[in-house]
Amino acid sequence: MEMQDVQIPVDHVALGGLLEIPSHARGVVVFAHGSGSSRFSPRNRQVAADLHGAGFATLLFDLLSAEEQLHDGDGTYRFNISLLARRLAATLVWLRESPDFASLPLGLFGASTGAAAALVAAAQTGWVKAIVCRGGRPDLAGTALASVKAPTLLIVGGLDEDVLRLNRKAAKQMTGEHRIEIVRGATHLFEEPGALEEVTCLANEWFERWLGACEPN
């Protein structure tokens, strides 16, 4: 496993990231974290570790700079979906310009507000081959939902009733391949025993299905 600490230049700031590349990687999954989270999220790192075992490289990175996170008490940055999506799309361009990743199929894993950013960025770029959203707010992607072509898996905790309702509402606006998976007995952060393991298994299966069989770009 090769690990690289990276700095991604976007919007006149540098976004810190962690790039992990297994031998003979057959795809790359970029993580878009939710509000108040970062590349050090233990939940997303657990999902990423499982993807490495399946042969997928991962990029976990911060959508906000350290200074923006420090001065974002009112949520001006972390709830600005257009800003987050623009930065995610720019990061995908940065990744595709690397010779190591230019030919690999690309997937996105979004959590909370990061799920909306992932869907908007996928609609804007058209390069994404698969998307997984964990406890996401796809409803915040708005009109971009109808333009998402990448197969999308929406994973929601069964006890996260408000978010489940919003995911079902968003799914009705999606025209591409999509599915909702409900983790029974789980709340928003999937902290219950076995809940995150189920999320990890579902995500791995989805990326295996839609990225694993992709031909190189």
HUPELIN-V384795 format. One record per residue. N is the residue number from 1. RES is the residue in one small letter. PHI is phi in whole degrees, 0 to 359 (NA if undefined). OMEGA is omega as a letter, one per 30 degrees, with the letter a starting at -180 (none if undefined). Layout:
# HUPELIN-V384795
N:RES:PHI:OMEGA / N:RES:PHI:OMEGA
This chain:
# HUPELIN-V384795
1:m:NA:l / 2:e:262:a / 3:m:239:a / 4:q:227:l / 5:d:277:a / 6:v:235:l / 7:q:237:a / 8:i:254:a / 9:p:280:a / 10:v:215:l / 11:d:53:l / 12:h:66:l / 13:v:231:l / 14:a:248:a / 15:l:261:a / 16:g:284:a / 17:g:211:l / 18:l:235:a / 19:l:254:a / 20:e:236:a / 21:i:232:l / 22:p:286:l / 23:s:298:l / 24:h:57:l / 25:a:303:a / 26:r:246:l / 27:g:179:l / 28:v:223:a / 29:v:245:l / 30:v:258:a / 31:f:263:l / 32:a:247:a / 33:h:282:l / 34:g:274:a / 35:s:299:l / 36:g:79:a / 37:s:250:a / 38:s:205:l / 39:r:295:l / 40:f:267:l / 41:s:307:a / 42:p:296:a / 43:r:291:l / 44:n:291:l / 45:r:293:l / 46:q:294:l / 47:v:297:a / 48:a:299:a / 49:a:300:l / 50:d:291:l / 51:l:295:l / 52:h:300:l / 53:g:297:l / 54:a:269:l / 55:g:94:l / 56:f:255:l / 57:a:285:l / 58:t:225:l / 59:l:234:l / 60:l:255:a / 61:f:214:a / 62:d:269:l / 63:l:281:l / 64:l:238:l / 65:s:287:l / 66:a:301:a / 67:e:292:l / 68:e:295:l / 69:q:297:a / 70:l:293:a / 71:h:250:a / 72:d:247:a / 73:g:300:a / 74:d:265:l / 75:g:78:a / 76:t:304:a / 77:y:270:a / 78:r:289:l / 79:f:254:l / 80:n:270:a / 81:i:297:a / 82:s:296:l / 83:l:295:a / 84:l:297:a / 85:a:294:l / 86:r:298:l / 87:r:291:l / 88:l:294:l / 89:a:299:l / 90:a:295:l / 91:t:292:l / 92:l:295:l / 93:v:298:l / 94:w:303:a / 95:l:290:a / 96:r:291:l / 97:e:281:l / 98:s:278:l / 99:p:302:a / 100:d:288:a / 101:f:237:a / 102:a:303:a / 103:s:261:a / 104:l:273:l / 105:p:296:a / 106:l:244:l / 107:g:236:l / 108:l:234:l / 109:f:236:a / 110:g:242:l / 111:a:238:l / 112:s:54:l / 113:t:292:l / 114:g:297:l / 115:a:294:l / 116:a:297:l / 117:a:299:l / 118:a:297:a / 119:l:293:l / 120:v:294:l / 121:a:297:l / 122:a:296:l / 123:a:294:a / 124:q:285:a / 125:t:269:a / 126:g:76:a / 127:w:266:a / 128:v:285:a / 129:k:262:a / 130:a:197:a / 131:i:226:l / 132:v:235:l / 133:c:242:l / 134:r:249:a / 135:g:52:a / 136:g:272:l / 137:r:243:a / 138:p:298:l / 139:d:300:a / 140:l:286:l / 141:a:283:l / 142:g:59:a / 143:t:291:l / 144:a:294:a / 145:l:305:a / 146:a:291:a / 147:s:260:a / 148:v:283:a / 149:k:262:a / 150:a:290:l / 151:p:305:a / 152:t:235:l / 153:l:250:l / 154:l:254:a / 155:i:255:a / 156:v:225:l / 157:g:290:a / 158:g:297:l / 159:l:266:l / 160:d:269:a / 161:e:296:a / 162:d:295:l / 163:v:292:l / 164:l:298:l / 165:r:299:a / 166:l:291:l / 167:n:293:l / 168:r:295:l / 169:k:297:l / 170:a:295:a / 171:a:300:l / 172:k:293:a / 173:q:266:a / 174:m:272:a / 175:t:257:l / 176:g:274:l / 177:e:303:l / 178:h:203:l / 179:r:206:l / 180:i:255:l / 181:e:243:a / 182:i:255:l / 183:v:269:a / 184:r:298:l / 185:g:76:a / 186:a:259:l / 187:t:262:a / 188:h:300:a / 189:l:266:l / 190:f:54:a / 191:e:272:a / 192:e:290:a / 193:p:306:l / 194:g:84:a / 195:a:292:a / 196:l:292:l / 197:e:298:l / 198:e:291:l / 199:v:302:a / 200:t:299:l / 201:c:296:l / 202:l:296:l / 203:a:296:a / 204:n:299:l / 205:e:297:a / 206:w:293:l / 207:f:291:l / 208:e:298:a / 209:r:291:a / 210:w:260:l / 211:l:258:a / 212:g:299:a / 213:a:264:a / 214:c:289:l / 215:e:283:l / 216:p:305:l / 217:n:293:none
